[in-house]
């Protein structure tokens, strides 16, 4: 589990884990994970539920996730408001059509997943690069799904910024329209500039200033929420990563009277 497990930094308040990477892992690695989840708070962020997809909901997988969450005493499960499978896994996050029919389809699957997990799910606003069959605005689609499913929100600040550039909308206005009462925690990450009007959400670079500013706006509007720094590749030495965690800490200190602070690392 690397340096985070070898010498957990005190700047990190909790950790996020992808259950798909750990379900069924036993032996030495399984014992190491259990020792870690016993010592620190964890949340989970799923990769393969395909909540908006056309294929039947994988209830067998959800039962495995539930056992994993129960085993490790993890209350929070989050997923992407997207889909990634039909007859097989696509290994990418595809955009759900922004339509009323898709709202009803997706919300019903979220409700069923929550029944199986016996937990509320927080859905993440995702980056997308095309909007096939669009009949409503992205923000209206997100709000409608969260309301109909009665689920929570994982706010990805970088995805708002990426989409605002790629699709030409105001990031601050989008942020302000999100339902604050459903917010569970936040993601922040870096990205890659393919062109002036095309950003790719990579989680492979440092967070840029406009995204930091948008996180500050989120704290102003919603109060301080636990915040995950995502870094999936081009991972620098731990001290460099912790400098960005400390930036989160500084922003949260400026809003210390609003909400509950926290910072997370991924394992």
TORMI-452707 format. One line per field, with one value per residue (C-alpha): chain; residue number from 1; x, y, z; residue in one letter. Coordinates in steps of 0.1 Angstrom, whole numbers, plus 5000, padded with zeros to 4 digits. Example, Ala and Ser with C-alpha at 12.3 -4.5 7.8 and 13.67 -1.06 7.14 Angstrom:
! TORMI-452707
nupa = c(A_A);
seba = c(1_2);
px = c(5123_5137);
py = c(4955_4989);
pz = c(5078_5071);
kedo = c(A_S);
! end
This chain:
! TORMI-452707
nupa = c(A_A_A_A_A_A_A_A_A_A_A_A_A_A_A_A_A_A_A_A_A_A_A_A_A_A_A_A_A_A_A_A_A_A_A_A_A_A_A_A_A_A_A_A_A_A_A_A_A_A_A_A_A_A_A_A_A_A_A_A_A_A_A_A_A_A_A_A_A_A_A_A_A_A_A_A_A_A_A_A_A_A_A_A_A_A_A_A_A_A_A_A_A_A_A_A_A_A_A_A_A_A_A_A_A_A_A_A_A_A_A_A_A_A_A_A_A_A_A_A_A_A_A_A_A_A_A_A_A_A_A_A_A_A_A_A_A_A_A_A_A_A_A_A_A_A_A_A_A_A_A_A_A_A_A_A_A_A_A_A_A_A_A_A_A_A_A_A_A_A_A_A_A_A_A_A_A_A_A_A_A_A_A_A_A_A_A_A_A_A_A_A_A_A_A_A_A_A_A_A_A_A_A_A_A_A_A_A_A_A_A_A_A_A_A_A_A_A_A_A_A_A_A_A_A_A_A_A_A_A_A_A_A_A_A_A_A_A_A_A_A_A_A_A_A_A_A_A_A_A_A_A_A_A_A_A_A_A_A_A_A_A_A_A_A_A_A);
seba = c(1_2_3_4_5_6_7_8_9_10_11_12_13_14_15_16_17_18_19_20_21_22_23_24_25_26_27_28_29_30_31_32_33_34_35_36_37_38_39_40_41_42_43_44_45_46_47_48_49_50_51_52_53_54_55_56_57_58_59_60_61_62_63_64_65_66_67_68_69_70_71_72_73_74_75_76_77_78_79_80_81_82_83_84_85_86_87_88_89_90_91_92_93_94_95_96_97_98_99_100_101_102_103_104_105_106_107_108_109_110_111_112_113_114_115_116_117_118_119_120_121_122_123_124_125_126_127_128_129_130_131_132_133_134_135_136_137_138_139_140_141_142_143_144_145_146_147_148_149_150_151_152_153_154_155_156_157_158_159_160_161_162_163_164_165_166_167_168_169_170_171_172_173_174_175_176_177_178_179_180_181_182_183_184_185_186_187_188_189_190_191_192_193_194_195_196_197_198_199_200_201_202_203_204_205_206_207_208_209_210_211_212_213_214_215_216_217_218_219_220_221_222_223_224_225_226_227_228_229_230_231_232_233_234_235_236_237_238_239_240_241_242_243_244_245_246_247_248_249_250_251_252_253_254_255_256_257_258_259_260_261_262_263_264_265_266_267);
px = c(5000_5030_5043_5008_5005_5042_5041_5006_5009_4990_4977_4955_4922_4906_4911_4892_4894_4880_4863_4868_4906_4902_4872_4884_4920_4932_4965_4991_4976_4941_4954_4973_4941_4920_4946_4945_4907_4906_4929_4916_4882_4876_4851_4847_4845_4832_4845_4822_4786_4775_4746_4732_4739_4715_4726_4708_4720_4747_4731_4756_4784_4764_4761_4798_4803_4780_4799_4832_4818_4804_4837_4857_4831_4828_4796_4801_4798_4801_4799_4800_4769_4777_4779_4807_4792_4766_4774_4808_4828_4840_4867_4857_4830_4804_4779_4743_4720_4705_4669_4639_4638_4674_4666_4639_4661_4691_4672_4654_4688_4703_4673_4677_4714_4708_4683_4709_4737_4715_4733_4728_4750_4767_4768_4797_4792_4815_4835_4821_4831_4799_4762_4743_4705_4706_4672_4681_4711_4737_4729_4691_4699_4721_4695_4667_4685_4696_4660_4642_4667_4669_4707_4737_4763_4800_4811_4840_4853_4877_4850_4829_4859_4867_4831_4828_4857_4847_4810_4811_4792_4799_4815_4805_4768_4769_4783_4757_4729_4739_4719_4741_4720_4731_4769_4789_4825_4845_4871_4899_4924_4946_4939_4955_4950_4946_4936_4923_4888_4894_4905_4909_4903_4934_4941_4977_4989_4989_4957_4956_4947_4912_4903_4916_4895_4864_4871_4872_4839_4824_4835_4820_4787_4783_4806_4838_4835_4860_4881_4900_4931_4930_4962_4961_4994_5025_5024_5051_5070_5047_5060_5049_5015_5012_5019_4986_4969_4982_4967_4934_4940_4948_4915_4895_4911_4898_4862_4867_4833_4815_4811_4835_4870_4890_4914_4918_4943_4936_4950);
py = c(5000_5022_5052_5062_5030_5028_5062_5077_5115_5135_5159_5131_5129_5099_5077_5067_5032_5016_4984_4967_4968_4950_4928_4892_4902_4880_4870_4895_4923_4917_4918_4950_4967_4955_4969_5002_5004_4997_5027_5053_5065_5052_5060_5040_5052_5026_5022_4997_4999_5015_5031_5048_5019_4998_4964_4950_4963_4939_4930_4902_4927_4950_4922_4917_4954_4954_4925_4944_4976_4957_4938_4970_4992_5017_5037_5057_5044_5067_5061_5081_5095_5078_5043_5020_4988_4972_4937_4941_4967_4997_5007_5043_5066_5073_5102_5094_5112_5143_5133_5128_5091_5087_5105_5079_5050_5061_5071_5038_5019_5041_5035_4997_4999_5017_4990_4963_4982_4994_5027_5060_5064_5097_5102_5121_5148_5135_5151_5143_5152_5148_5150_5126_5131_5160_5174_5193_5210_5190_5208_5201_5164_5161_5178_5157_5124_5133_5144_5114_5088_5106_5101_5122_5142_5137_5171_5169_5205_5198_5181_5213_5233_5209_5208_5246_5250_5221_5230_5268_5274_5294_5272_5294_5295_5257_5253_5276_5256_5223_5211_5219_5197_5165_5172_5144_5153_5167_5157_5179_5170_5181_5177_5180_5209_5193_5227_5261_5247_5211_5198_5161_5150_5129_5130_5131_5166_5193_5212_5246_5279_5283_5249_5259_5291_5270_5248_5280_5290_5256_5261_5296_5284_5250_5251_5231_5195_5167_5169_5142_5150_5126_5116_5084_5085_5107_5104_5126_5119_5120_5154_5170_5155_5166_5202_5201_5185_5214_5238_5222_5226_5263_5268_5250_5270_5301_5287_5270_5281_5263_5226_5198_5198_5168_5158_5124_5102_5073_5038);
pz = c(5000_4997_5018_5030_5049_5059_5076_5074_5073_5099_5072_5058_5076_5058_5027_4996_4982_4950_4962_4928_4935_4969_4970_4974_4982_5011_5025_5035_5015_5028_5063_5057_5043_5073_5097_5079_5078_5115_5122_5098_5084_5048_5020_4988_4952_4927_4892_4875_4887_4854_4871_4840_4816_4795_4808_4839_4872_4886_4919_4925_4924_4947_4973_4972_4977_5007_5023_5017_5033_5062_5067_5068_5087_5058_5057_5025_4990_4960_4922_4889_4874_4841_4826_4816_4802_4780_4768_4784_4802_4782_4806_4803_4817_4791_4793_4802_4778_4795_4790_4813_4804_4815_4847_4856_4844_4864_4895_4897_4895_4923_4945_4940_4946_4979_4989_4984_5000_5029_5025_5007_4976_4967_4929_4913_4887_4859_4830_4796_4760_4741_4750_4727_4727_4750_4760_4792_4807_4826_4859_4855_4848_4879_4901_4888_4893_4929_4937_4922_4936_4969_4970_4978_4959_4955_4942_4918_4915_4887_4866_4868_4856_4828_4816_4818_4794_4771_4769_4774_4806_4838_4865_4894_4882_4879_4913_4929_4914_4930_4960_4990_5014_4995_4995_5012_5002_4973_4948_4934_4908_4879_4842_4807_4783_4748_4733_4744_4743_4752_4786_4794_4830_4837_4875_4864_4871_4898_4906_4887_4902_4887_4902_4936_4934_4925_4956_4977_4962_4971_5007_5007_4993_5010_5040_5045_5032_5034_5002_4983_4963_4933_4916_4895_4876_4872_4910_4925_4958_4988_5001_4969_4971_5007_4997_4978_5008_5029_5003_5010_5047_5042_5023_5049_5077_5060_5063_5097_5110_5081_5081_5090_5075_5063_5037_5021_5002_4979_4983);
kedo = c(X_X_X_X_X_X_X_X_X_X_X_X_X_X_X_X_X_X_X_X_X_X_X_X_X_X_X_X_X_X_X_X_X_X_X_X_X_X_X_X_X_X_X_X_X_X_X_X_X_X_X_X_X_X_X_X_X_X_X_X_X_X_X_X_X_X_X_X_X_X_X_X_X_X_X_X_X_X_X_X_X_X_X_X_X_X_X_X_X_X_X_X_X_X_X_X_X_X_X_X_X_X_X_X_X_X_X_X_X_X_X_X_X_X_X_X_X_X_X_X_X_X_X_X_X_X_X_X_X_X_X_X_X_X_X_X_X_X_X_X_X_X_X_X_X_X_X_X_X_X_X_X_X_X_X_X_X_X_X_X_X_X_X_X_X_X_X_X_X_X_X_X_X_X_X_X_X_X_X_X_X_X_X_X_X_X_X_X_X_X_X_X_X_X_X_X_X_X_X_X_X_X_X_X_X_X_X_X_X_X_X_X_X_X_X_X_X_X_X_X_X_X_X_X_X_X_X_X_X_X_X_X_X_X_X_X_X_X_X_X_X_X_X_X_X_X_X_X_X_X_X_X_X_X_X_X_X_X_X_X_X_X_X_X_X_X_X);
! end
